[in-house]
Amino acid sequence: MTTPTPSSNPSTHPASSLDVRYLHNLEQYIADGNKADILYKHQKAIIKDTVEFLRGGNKRGYIEAPTGTGKTVLFVTLAEAFSYQAEKPPKILVVTPTKDLVRQTLGGSSGDKGFAGFAPNMSVGTFYSDTPSGLRGLEAQVTITTYASLVKLAATPITTTDQQGNQHTKLVNMVNERFDIIFLDEGHKALGASSRRIVNDINDETLIIGFTATPDYHASRSLESLLPALIHRLDLKEAIELDMLSSVIPIAIPAPTTTAQEFSIGALGEYENKSLKQLIHNRSRNQMVVSIATQLIKAGNTPIIACIPGDTMAHPHLLADMLSEQYVDDADGIPRPIRVSAITSSISAAARQKIYAELEKGTIDALTYIDVLTEGWDSQRANVIINARPTRSLVSARQRTGRILRNKPDNRPALAIDIVDLIAANTAPQVSMADIFTLKTITNGSAIGAIDPAHEAPMKKSIQAIFKHYGAVETIINNYTLYNELLETLPHLTRGQASIKQDGKVRTFASAGRLFTRLNVDSFALEYLKQHENIDVRMVRRHHEAIEAYDEEQIQLYLANLPNAVHTGQGLKVGDKSYVSLNELVTIIRQKYSFSDVTYRTVEIIAHEVIKSDEDLYFTKRFRARTHRGIMLYTCQTMVSIAVGQSIVEACREE
C-alpha cells in the first residue's frame, strides 16, 4: 500500500501572513469537525498532508489521486476551509480542462457534487466563453474557468476613461490582479505551453495546488516541474484495494489481423493520428469491437468505446452506426435495436450533458467517443471500456480507464478491454493495463480487487465467451514501461547521428533516414548491406522511440566496393539481364504521366509489392564527392529488372 507522502520540497522562506492565515483557518476548520461525516479516510489524510504542506512554507504543490476518489470534494472542502471564519475570505480561482467540468464543479443543486452540493453558502461564478457575463463570475469569491479561458484571464482588455473623456484599453493579468488561491483541476493540463507560461508568471505569494490522476503531461514533462511539492499520492491499485473504486478485470484481445502495424510517434510520444487512420475503416477490427460490445450489453453491462481520431471524427460514428444495427431483448423479451450515441468535441457541452443523463437513466446502452470522456466525466452506469484506439500516452490510458471505475450501486465490477494490435518491431509498443497499474504482468482476465460473488459467474462467462471467439493475449506485460526503461539507457540521436565510444574509438552510427538523405541508401540497399556485409547495428534513442542506427563508416566503405553505375540507354545491362534504377523510374513516370506527383518513396513502396526475388535487384554506386583527405564518397543506386520496372510504371498509371 502506498503511504501518503507529505510535501518533500519545503520552501526555504518563511510562510507569509496570508499563508499563516490559510493555515490557521484550515486547522480551525478541522478542529471544529467540519465535513468529518462527509470526507473519507483518504480524503482526511490528504487534508492533513495539506496542513503539513503549508506548515513547511510551500506555495506550489500537487495532490495525486485516481479519478473517482473525490478530488472535486477535496478542493471544494479546501476552498471552504481556507475561507473558514475569515473576515476577508480569499479570492479563489478553480481551473478545469473543459466546460463540462466547469458545470460539474459549479453544481446545480444541493444534490450535486461541486460547490452547490458541498459548499452551498460560498459565492461561486464562472468565466468561460459561454458565460453570459464573464465579469460577473469574477466578482464572486470563487471563479471557475477553463484552461483555454485562463489565457483570456491573463490578458483581459480593460478600458478606462481619463479626465478628458478619452478611452484607453490595456491588457491586464486578472489572474494576478484578483486571486489569492488557485486550484488546478487535472493539473497536468497546466503543462501545456500557454498554461505553463501563465502559471509561471503568477505572483510568488499566490497559493497554487494542483489535483491530478496523472501528473505526467507526456513522457518528458511532469507536473512536479511546475508544482514541485508532492502533497499526497494515492495510486490506482491502492484505491481499488481500499474499495474507493470499483474492482476491475483487465482483458487483452488480439486484433483480428496478422499484419504488423507501423505507427509514427509525435513530438509528445503519442502515436500520430495520421498513422492510426489506417485502422478507422478496418472492417474486421470494427466488427470485433461491435460484437464484443453487443455481447456485453446483452449481459447487462454498459460499455463506452474509445475511438480513433482523424478523418473528420468518422470512427465513433461508424462504430455507433454498426452497433445500432444490433439487437438486444427488452424487459419483456422483445428484440430492440441497441441505443448508442457518438460523443465528439463537435457536440456542444449542453448536448453532451443530455446524452450523459440518458445513459444514466438507461435509455442509452453505450457511447462511442473521441477524447471528450477522458477527463472529468463519471458514470454510475458505465462499467466497460473498450479501447479501440491504441495509445502510447500513459496519461490518456489512465484517464480513460478511470472513467469506468466509479463504484456502482449494484457492486458490478468494471471490465477494461484493450484491442491489442500486432506492432511492427520498429514501432514503440502501446500502453497496457500492466503499465496502468504499475505491475510487471497481469494474467489476462484476472481481477484487480475483490469481485462481488453475485457478479463473479456472469462476468466469468462473458469473458470466456470473448476469449473463445477472439482469442486472448496470454499475459499482459508492461511493455510500455520496459520500453521507456530501455530508452533511458540508449545514446541519443542528434541530426540523424549518434557517437558511440567502443574499445577506445568513437564510432558514428547513422539512422536509416540519414543514410537515405545523404547516401541514397534506401530500404532495399540497407537490407542488402545488413544481410551480406555484416554492418554493425546499434539501438539509439530518437525522441520517444528506439531505432536502429548503422556504422556510417562501414556503410561508406561497402558502397565504395559496389560496381559503378555505367548506363546503356535507360538502364544497365549485367550479363544477359537489364536493370533500371528507381531514380530513373521516377523520371520516366513523371514524363509519362504528367498528372503524377510520384516520389522516390512511392516507387520504393510499389517495388516492395512487386519484387518477388533477389534476382530482380542490383546495386551500384555513383560518385558523390572527394573529401579534403582525398577519400572518395559515393551514393548507392538501387536497380530493378526491366520487367519489374515496367510493372512499377504500370502500377503508377493505375493510381
CORUR-V10234 format. One record per backbone hydrogen bond with DSSP energy under -1.0 kcal/mol. NH is the residue of the N-H (numbers start at 1). CO is the residue of the C=O. If there is no record, write none. Layout:
# CORUR-V10234
NH:CO
NH:CO
This chain:
# CORUR-V10234
20:16
21:17
22:18
23:19
24:20
25:21
26:22
27:23
28:24
29:25
30:26
31:27
32:28
33:30
34:29
36:33
38:35
39:35
44:40
45:41
46:42
47:43
48:44
49:45
50:46
51:47
52:48
53:49
54:50
55:51
56:52
57:54
58:53
61:208
62:229
63:210
64:232
65:212
69:66
74:70
75:71
76:72
77:73
78:74
79:75
80:76
81:77
82:78
84:81
86:83
92:141
93:181
94:143
95:183
96:145
102:98
103:99
104:100
105:101
106:102
107:103
112:109
115:105
116:106
118:114
119:115
122:119
125:142
127:144
131:128
142:123
143:92
144:125
145:94
147:96
150:146
153:149
154:150
156:172
158:170
160:168
162:166
165:162
168:160
170:158
172:156
174:153
174:172
177:173
178:174
179:175
180:91
181:91
182:207
183:93
184:209
185:95
186:211
187:211
189:186
190:187
191:188
192:189
196:192
197:193
198:194
199:195
200:196
201:197
202:199
206:203
207:180
208:59
209:182
210:61
211:184
212:63
217:221
218:221
221:218
223:215
225:222
226:223
227:223
229:60
231:62
234:64
239:235
240:236
241:237
242:238
243:240
244:239
245:239
246:405
248:448
249:414
251:416
253:418
255:420
257:255
261:422
266:270
269:266
272:264
276:272
277:273
279:276
280:277
282:279
283:281
286:282
287:283
288:284
289:285
290:286
291:287
292:288
293:289
294:290
295:291
296:292
297:293
298:294
299:295
300:297
301:296
304:384
305:367
306:386
307:369
314:310
318:314
319:315
320:316
321:317
322:318
323:319
324:320
326:323
328:336
330:334
333:330
336:328
338:326
341:366
343:368
347:344
352:348
353:349
354:350
355:351
356:352
357:353
358:354
359:355
360:356
361:357
363:358
365:339
366:339
367:303
368:341
369:305
370:343
372:370
374:371
383:302
384:302
385:415
386:304
387:417
388:306
388:386
397:393
398:394
399:395
400:396
401:397
402:398
404:401
405:402
411:408
414:247
415:383
416:249
417:385
418:251
419:387
420:253
424:261
427:424
431:391
436:432
437:433
438:435
439:434
442:476
444:474
445:250
446:443
448:248
455:452
456:452
459:455
460:456
461:457
462:458
463:459
464:460
465:461
466:462
467:463
468:464
469:465
470:466
471:467
473:252
476:442
478:440
479:477
482:478
483:479
484:480
485:481
486:482
487:483
488:484
489:486
490:487
493:541
494:497
497:494
498:509
500:507
502:505
505:502
507:500
509:498
510:550
511:496
515:511
516:512
517:513
518:514
519:515
520:516
521:515
522:520
526:522
527:523
528:524
529:525
530:526
531:527
532:528
533:529
538:549
540:547
541:491
542:545
545:542
547:540
549:538
550:510
551:536
552:508
555:551
556:552
557:553
558:554
559:555
560:556
562:559
565:621
566:564
568:571
571:568
572:579
574:577
577:574
579:572
580:640
582:638
585:581
586:582
587:583
588:584
589:585
590:586
591:587
592:588
593:589
596:593
603:599
604:600
605:601
606:602
607:603
608:604
609:605
610:606
611:607
616:613
617:614
618:639
620:637
621:563
622:635
624:633
625:633
627:631
630:627
633:625
635:622
636:519
637:620
639:618
640:580
641:616
642:578
645:641
646:642
647:643
648:644
649:645
650:646
651:647
652:648
653:649
654:650
655:651
